[in-house]
Amino acid sequence: MYFDSKDIRCKSPYGAVPCGTQITLSVYPERGEAVDHVVLVAHAEFADTWEELELPPLRLDGRVVYRGVYTAPAEGELVWYHFRIFWATGGECCFGKNGLRQWDDLATWQLTVYDGASETPAWFGSGVSYQIFPDRFRRGVKRDVSGMVGNRTLHEDWDEMVEYLPNAEGEITCSDFFGGDLTGVTEQLDYFHSLGVTTLYFNPIFEAASNHRYDTADYRHIDPLLGTEEDFKTLCAEAKKFGIRVILDGVFNHTGSNSVYFNAKGFYPGVGAAQSEDSPYASWYHFSKFPDEYDAWWGFKTLPAIEETDPNYMDFIIENEDSIVRHWLRAGASGWRLDVADELPGVFIEHIRRVMDEEFPDAYLLGEVWEDGSNKIAYSTRRKYLLGAQTHGLMNYPFRNALLQYLLQKDAAAFRDMMETIRENYPPAAFYGVMNFLGTHDTPRILTVLGHSGPWPQSREERAQTRLCEGERYLAMRRLRLAALVMFAFPGSPTIYYGDEAGMEGFEDPFNRGTYPWGEQNRQLIAYFTRLGALRGARTSLQSGTIEYLRAEGGVLAFLRASAGEKSLMACNAGDKPEELILPWDGAEAKDALTGRRFAARQDQLRLTLAPLEGVLLIEG
């Protein structure tokens, strides 16, 4: 039996479909196979309904095909389907992704059904993003930390090593600061513009006791070490002049224990939930034994977990006229990235999306999800991020994972297969609206990943001191150029984690959160990223064009992006030997947009040889 959900001959239209879409499904038996009839079995998971549909036989090109039309549900759904094959000789079996099987050994196909009327702002996915860890990018105004929440220390030297050892009590407090601020970011808007950046994504900027600021102390105030609300408004207004928008990190699953709302140490004048069961914030948290035993994010007592569906909390964050979501969008932000979206109730995300759609229809809602977000199960619940009522798009960790597998294991086919699965499972707007990246504040620096050989250092002291040797760094740089080329040519927003474009190294947190190396940047690497950013900004085929894989074998990856009247062909060789490629091309010649090198086409084909770790981006000559 033959059925491939990615083959338009078997399933049309391709991939995820809007509610109510009619889908043509065709099953092809082997020639001479004794099939009596075929039945589609479809299970709509959220409604928990089953449907069976007979696929009538028809003769096509001299063979029998079983074809029928299935109507997608009227509401957003995940539909899991397979076929029942009834043999002319008697008996039956099931046919799924893993072939002919019995029911208890069957893998079914996925059909994502989404609200086609739901709008997704196109600006995010088509543009280039830049992620900023605010304390570590650039210091614009020198401030001191006296009187601020937390036991902060401030590095005098911008180039010092981050603190990485536990204190005398054995705790990692993340309380050392370098003083990067909003003014420093505003002063570098021309730099972002030169890179082709259209979106700045900030890690948390609200008042907090730690340098990462995921332990929010006050959602209504910018951390005083970063500046003021006026500084934020100025940043957004000035960025707009460069065509740059700002996305904020929404950390709504937990707060800091040292916060206005919990106030465990009594730093703030009001009464926090840890101080009295009569606190106005008491209902936000769950205490098993007041005041010392309470739910906390992954057990970290400095991060007390929020009861997100508490009416008072939802009103404060989302619903009221000056809610946190509304306030900062009015102040100039263009979207929110939801931290640990897996741990936010679906109804909470839906309320945020509703408010944004009603008052800020051009704002973007991005979710932090580390897997295929179309079928993610979190806390025993199947999530509905992409069906139209929740997020517009997601962080694309599967892209990073697949790209690293390609570059380090020379497995282009695995990259193609994973990305085609995402393309099939995600609604088109969500696929083109993902955030693609090579690294984030939660991963080791990409240069270190691509270059470090041998076992990783075990101790924090070793990891703090370890740097790539000359040979490792040379190899890592070449691989990084390929990684960036693929990312900028791929659907979704290519995202630079601050300093990756300057050649920063570092293992996991906190070593991946060093200060931007002002005055010591790798200028050649920045120039390369600048060229990629310019091409992304100038070519609609790279922003929103279709994608077609031309080759994905071993170390060779090639795909074509095409839009009306324009095409861009990315090809690269991650292997250790030269590879000859024969690629379709209907023009007279092609030009590598990165080097200017030209290739003549003969009989609608290009023939070229790629050296090891070489890549090209071919455009019309």
Salt bridges, closest charged atoms under 4 A:
ASP7 OD2 - ARG9 NH2 2.65
ASP36 OD2 - HIS37 ND1 2.65
GLU45 OE2 - ARG382 NE 3.08
ASP48 OD1 - HIS43 NE2 3.01
GLU52 OE2 - ARG84 NH1 3.13
GLU92 OE1 - ARG84 NH2 3.03
ASP105 OD2 - ARG101 NE 3.18
ASP135 OD2 - ARG136 NE 2.73
GLU156 OE1 - LYS142 NZ 3.32
GLU160 OE1 - HIS155 ND1 2.55
ASP176 OD2 - HIS155 NE2 2.80
ASP181 OD2 - ARG143 NH1 2.72
GLU187 OE1 - ARG138 NE 3.64
ASP218 OD2 - HIS221 ND1 2.78
ASP223 OD2 - ARG152 NH2 2.79
ASP223 OD1 - ARG213 NH2 3.35
GLU229 OE2 - LYS233 NZ 3.74
GLU229 OE2 - HIS327 NE2 2.96
GLU230 OE2 - LYS233 NZ 3.86
ASP231 OD2 - ARG143 NH2 3.87
GLU238 OE2 - LYS241 NZ 2.91
ASP249 OD1 - ARG337 NH1 2.76
ASP295 OD2 - HIS286 ND1 3.22
GLU319 OE2 - HIS351 ND1 2.40
GLU319 OE1 - ARG354 NH2 2.73
GLU321 OE2 - ARG330 NH2 2.84
ASP322 OD2 - ARG220 NH1 3.41
ASP322 OD1 - HIS327 ND1 2.89
ASP339 OD1 - ARG337 NH1 3.12
ASP342 OD2 - LYS376 NZ 2.27
ASP357 OD2 - ARG353 NE 3.07
GLU358 OE1 - ARG354 NH1 3.57
GLU359 OE1 - ARG326 NH1 2.68
GLU359 OE2 - ARG330 NE 2.87
ASP362 OD2 - ARG245 NH1 2.90
GLU368 OE1 - ARG337 NH2 3.43
GLU371 OE1 - LYS376 NZ 2.70
ASP417 OD1 - ARG416 NE 3.03
GLU420 OE2 - ARG423 NE 2.83
GLU424 OE1 - LYS6 NZ 3.17
ASP442 OD2 - HIS441 NE2 3.25
ASP442 OD1 - ARG513 NH2 3.72
ASP500 OD1 - ARG445 NH1 2.83
GLU505 OE2 - ARG473 NH1 2.58
GLU508 OE2 - ARG463 NE 2.81
ASP509 OD1 - ARG513 NH1 3.58
GLU553 OE1 - ARG551 NE 3.57
GLU566 OE2 - ARG539 NE 3.92
GLU579 OE1 - ARG551 NH2 3.63
GLU579 OE2 - LYS577 NZ 3.24
GLU580 OE2 - ARG607 NH1 3.55
ASP586 OD1 - LYS567 NZ 2.18
GLU589 OE2 - ARG598 NH1 2.92
GLU620 OE1 - ARG539 NH2 2.99
